[in-house]
Amino acid sequence: MKMIPCQTEGQLEAFVLFFFENRSSFAGGFTVMEAVGSLSVLLAETETVLFYHRDGELLGALNYTYGTREHDFNDRDVLFIDSALIKEKFRNTRSFVQGFREFLRSAAEDNPLIKEVQFHAYRHDVRVHRLYQKLSTVVETHEDEIGEKDVFSRPFSDLKAFLDSLS
């Protein structure tokens, strides 16, 4: 697996197409308009990394920020994972752990201030919600037009050690 920061027009186009092609992976799926709305926020406010299989196939994408929207991104010690999308045929523990570990390593190099990792999941997305409960603790709950979502949090060093223990 190879992780590449999304920086060029070609990489952005690959991400947008990947997001559209895999939007049904989100619980309940996204309509075209919901996908466009989500993409506009993700492209404007987050950084994106792309994950490629060794054969060159795009297998996943992750969007993140240093800091949270609630604090105008000033809390840069918080790594917030806004969206993670993995092509269905690559959804397995090994790929998840390998990609997450590589991402955390890269994020720590980019921002040594990170102390906490946060991510969110809608409660109706049972598969993702269950996974995140294994990784961290719910610290907040919000409701929006899609449904109730929980914000999960774990200290960066604890999450990194946990993922390292799985190899």
C-alpha positions, 0 to 999 in steps of 0.5 A: 500500500502506498499513501500519497497526499492529494495535491495535484489536479489529477489527484483531486480528480481521482479523489472526486471520482473515487468518492462518487464511485464509492458513495454508496459505501456510506451508510444509507448511501449518498445521493448525487446532491449529498455527495456534491455537498460533502465534497465541497466541504471536504475539498474546501476544509480538509487535506486528503490522502489517497491510498493505492494498492501495489498494482496501482489501483486506488483503494482508499481516501482519507480527509483530515484536519489539524484542529476542529471546526468548532474551534476554527481549527486553532486546536492543532493538537487534535487530528480530526479524521473527517472522512475515510473511504475504502473500496469494498474489495479492500475492506479488511483488518490488514489494509485498515491497520496498515493504512491507518498506521501509515497515516498516523506516522505521516501526520506525526511527522507533519505536525508533532503537536498532535496529542489527540485523534478524533473521528465521527460516525453516524449511529445508523452506520452500524459497521463503522460505529462498531469499529470506532467503538473498538478504537476509542471513546465517544466524547460528543454527539451531534445531529444533522440532516443525515442523522445522529453522529458520535464523535470519538476520541483517543490520545494519539500515542495510545491509538498509535500503540494500539495499532502497532500492537496489531501487527 
